[in-house]
Amino acid sequence: MSRPSRLQTAALQNSVKALRVARGWSQAELARRAGISRAAVSAIEIERLVPSVAAALSLADALGCRVDGLFSLNSANAAAPVWAWPPGGESCRFWHAEIGGRTLVYPVETGSLGVIGHDGIYNSGLFEPRSQNLPEQTLVMATCDPAAALLAAEVARATPYRLLVVPRSSSEALRLLGRNLVHVAGVHLSKAGQRRGNAAAVKKQLGKGYTLLRVARWQEGLALAPGLGIRSVAGAFRKKLRWVGRETGSGARQCLDELFEDRERPRREARDHRGVAEAIRCGWADVGVCVRLVSEDAGLQFLGVRDETYDLCFSSESADNPRIQALVSAVRSESYRRLLGELPGYDTHQAGELENITSK
């Protein structure tokens, strides 16, 4: 192995140290397994040495990954990780993903997937790797879909990629997509069958150049505490009930606004569908708007208000990205459509259909 120029090393990035640390190996152990010297491993990890083809193949084989997953060419401004949004403190767990040639890091959030493994620890300005997950094999989706875990499981089962889900309302998810901070945004801002559907909402917020991937048609309505004796939506307004609302920009808030018309909106707000159900189940509220799945899972009474179209939105330019193609395949898979379609309030007959958002 010859010593490369400064320009060559600046253009080559590797994940050797991250994968080695994730396996609990010392540099000497990796050197033994790969058949190279410990000094070479050290120099490669700090990017002072470009390995020969044989050394790169040996390292990839020892670490159980592909060469192109271990080494990649990067521009100088894409080498350092960048926070997608600021962490809540001086230390936190983080995930990482590559979007548009940048490695972004995300403070870990607990959502519909529950607690999942982190990629590293951020502490006092330092990023300490903890996993073998590669940013290039990670897909990030912002959505409020309470069943997003099923899609993440299908992506993991059938593809070499992983799907990370950050809980966000439809409008906030689109905002993150427009800023190139997530790959995909979940959207339900349209009644089922409404002309132009979610495409109109996406075009209004982001403009053209995006594609919608149909996932399901779901039921949204009122979740009510058991024993209230209410049989209709009108009946819910005839009684003096404690309402829990949703934040502006969410599909549930849109539904709530249509119901309330000129009435004063609820002062208390939940961050997602499950938050609404939890507030009612714990006795903090009597009624709120959420999807049927969440209401029934919480053992609450449900009164349907409207059917909505739930789509995944991504940049049309990213349609050829292998991770987006893997997502489309997962949504179209028979196993995913069957599982999702068996959930209360979900209809997957149109799952997998694509719609391009154009200037028309």
Secondary structure, DSSP 8 states (H G I E B T S, - for coil): -----HHHHHHEEE-HHHHHHHTT--HHHHHHHHTS-HHHHHHHHTTS----HHHHHHHHHHHTS-HHHHEEE--GGGSS-EESS--SSSEEEEEEEEETTEEEEEE---BTTBS---SEEEETTEEEE-----GGGEEEEEE--TTHHHHHHHHHHHSS-EEEEEE--HHHHHHHHHTTS-SEEEE--SBTT-TTHHHHHHHHHH-SSEEEEEEEEEEEEEEE-TTS---SHHHHHHS---EEEE-TTSHHHHHHHHHHTTS---S-EESSHHHHHHHHHTTS-SEEEEEHHHHHHTT-EEEEEEEEEEEEEEEGGGTTSHHHHHHHHHHH-HHHHHHHHTSTTEE-TTTT-EEEE---
